[in-house]
Amino acid sequence: MGHLLQRNIVRFITLFGLQILIFNNVPIFGYSIPYVYVLFFIMLPFEIHKTFLLILGFVLGTIIDFSTNSPGVHAGATLLIAFVRPYILQKMSPRQGYDINSQPMLAYYGFRWFFQYALIMVSIHHFVLFFYLSFSFEESFFLVFRAIINIFFTMLLIIISQYLVYKK
Amino acid sequence: MRNLVIFIVKQHVILLFLLLQIVCISLIVSFNEPQKSHFISSSNEIFARVFSVNQAISQYFNLASVNEDLAQENARLLQNQSFSKIDTTVIHRTVHDTISLVQYEYTVARVINNSIHRTHNYLTLNRGRKHGIEPNMAVISSTGIVGVVTNVSDNFSTVMSVLHAQYKVSAKFKNTNYFGSLYWNGKDYTIATLAEIPFHVKFAIGDTLLTNEFSNIYPPNIMIGTVKSFNKTDYDNFYSIQVQLSTEFKNLEYVYVVKNLYKQEREKLEALQK
C-alpha cells in the first residue's frame, strides 16, 4: 500500500510539473495544448474511495487553474471525470473482475481495453473543459474543432507514455 | 429529519459532486465579469516565482532582437528631442512647467509569463504594488498596445492582453479620427477585428489605427495596428475590418506600464453625469 502511495505521489509531481512548466507553454502546431495531467486520474488505483476521488479531482483541477488563470474551468472538468470514473470502470470490467494487484494500465489489460478507457476519460474531460471555456466565447464551432485536435494529442502522449514508462 | 440524514449519508457522493460542481460554475461565472480581482490567478506569489525562473532562462535567447528593438526606439526618441529639430521661432516665450504638465508616467516591467494560444490570454509582469502598479493601468510596448492590468500583488501583476475574449479597446483612424471598437477574434494572435465603422467612412488598406482617450486608460495616439482587409456585412450598416496588430505578442519581453496622473480627476467629473 505504501509502495502504491509513493508511486502515485511521484506520478502526480511529474505529470503536474510537466503540464504547468512545459505543456501549458508549448502549443503543438500553435493550437493544441495537450492536457497530460488527465493521465494521473486515469491511473489511480481501482479501489480508491469515491469521496476521496472527488475531493482529489477538485483540488488538483484548481492547481491547474492557478497556472492558467481560469478559475473553475479545469476544476469542473476534472471533478466530472473523478465522478464518472468508478461507473466507467464498473461498465468496462472483465468477466472475472479486476485483479487485486493490478492497476489500470496498458501493461495489465492490453491495448484495446486501455485505449477505450483512456479515450472515454479524455473525451469527457476535454469536452467539458472546452464547454466551460466557451461560456464567454462566440465561436463555439471553432472550439469543438480545437477540442478534437486536443484529444488526439493528449491520447497520443498517454499511449506513448504507457509503452515507454509504465512497463509491467 | 432522520430520513434526511440517512438520505444525505447514502447519497453523499452525488451530493458532494453537485456541490463542488456548483462551486466551479460560480467561479467561472464570476470570472466572466472582466476587470475583477481573482484569487486564482498567476499573480499569486508562488506561481509567479516559478514563472520568473522559467522566463529568466529563455530571456537570454532573445537578447539580440530585444537590443534591436531598443536601438530602434532610441533612434525614434532622439528624433523627437528638441536638439534634433530646427528652431525657426524668433522669440520663445513658452514656460515649460514640467511638474504639472506631465500626464502619463511610464514604468518599465519585464514579462515573466505570457500566453497567446488560449482564448483568454494573460501576461504576468515582475512589477507590483510596491512599484506603484495599480489595477486598470494601461500596458504598452515599444511597438504598440499590450493590454490592461487586472490583478496586483506586492511584487507582481497580471495583465489582460488584447488577445482576450472579453477585451475591447477604442481605436481611431490616424487620418480621419473616426473611431470604432477593436476586439480579438480568438484565432490568430496577429489579427484583431475593428467594428462599428459605418459605410460612409473612407479608408484604405494599410491605414494606421491609434488609441484614443475615451477609455481613460491608454494615452492617446499609441499605435494599435494597420488595416489588413475589410468587408461589408449584409445584416448591419458597419464594416468588419481585419487589423494587423503592431505588437508582436509572441516575443514580448519588456513593456511599459502607464500611469495616468489625471485619471481620478476625470473620473470624478464624469461620475457626476450618472
Chai-1 contact restraints between the chains, C-beta under 6 A:
chainA,res_idxA,chainB,res_idxB,connection_type,confidence,min_distance_angstrom,max_distance_angstrom,comment,restraint_id
A,P27,B,H117,contact,1.0,0.0,6.0,A-B,restraint_1
A,K50,B,V13,contact,1.0,0.0,6.0,A-B,restraint_2
A,L54,B,L16,contact,1.0,0.0,6.0,A-B,restraint_3
A,L54,B,F17,contact,1.0,0.0,6.0,A-B,restraint_4
A,F58,B,L20,contact,1.0,0.0,6.0,A-B,restraint_5
A,D65,B,I40,contact,1.0,0.0,6.0,A-B,restraint_6
A,F66,B,I40,contact,1.0,0.0,6.0,A-B,restraint_7
A,F66,B,F47,contact,1.0,0.0,6.0,A-B,restraint_8
A,S67,B,F47,contact,1.0,0.0,6.0,A-B,restraint_9
A,N69,B,S41,contact,1.0,0.0,6.0,A-B,restraint_10
A,N69,B,S42,contact,1.0,0.0,6.0,A-B,restraint_11
A,N69,B,Y122,contact,1.0,0.0,6.0,A-B,restraint_12
A,P71,B,L27,contact,1.0,0.0,6.0,A-B,restraint_13
A,P71,B,F31,contact,1.0,0.0,6.0,A-B,restraint_14
A,P71,B,H38,contact,1.0,0.0,6.0,A-B,restraint_15
A,P71,B,I40,contact,1.0,0.0,6.0,A-B,restraint_16
A,G72,B,C24,contact,1.0,0.0,6.0,A-B,restraint_17
A,G72,B,L27,contact,1.0,0.0,6.0,A-B,restraint_18
A,G72,B,I28,contact,1.0,0.0,6.0,A-B,restraint_19
A,A75,B,C24,contact,1.0,0.0,6.0,A-B,restraint_20
A,G76,B,C24,contact,1.0,0.0,6.0,A-B,restraint_21
A,L79,B,L20,contact,1.0,0.0,6.0,A-B,restraint_22
A,L79,B,Q21,contact,1.0,0.0,6.0,A-B,restraint_23
A,F83,B,F17,contact,1.0,0.0,6.0,A-B,restraint_24
A,Y132,B,I28,contact,1.0,0.0,6.0,A-B,restraint_25
A,L133,B,T119,contact,1.0,0.0,6.0,A-B,restraint_26
A,F135,B,I28,contact,1.0,0.0,6.0,A-B,restraint_27
A,S136,B,N32,contact,1.0,0.0,6.0,A-B,restraint_28
A,S136,B,A165,contact,1.0,0.0,6.0,A-B,restraint_29
A,F137,B,T119,contact,1.0,0.0,6.0,A-B,restraint_30
A,F137,B,A165,contact,1.0,0.0,6.0,A-B,restraint_31
A,E139,B,G186,contact,1.0,0.0,6.0,A-B,restraint_32
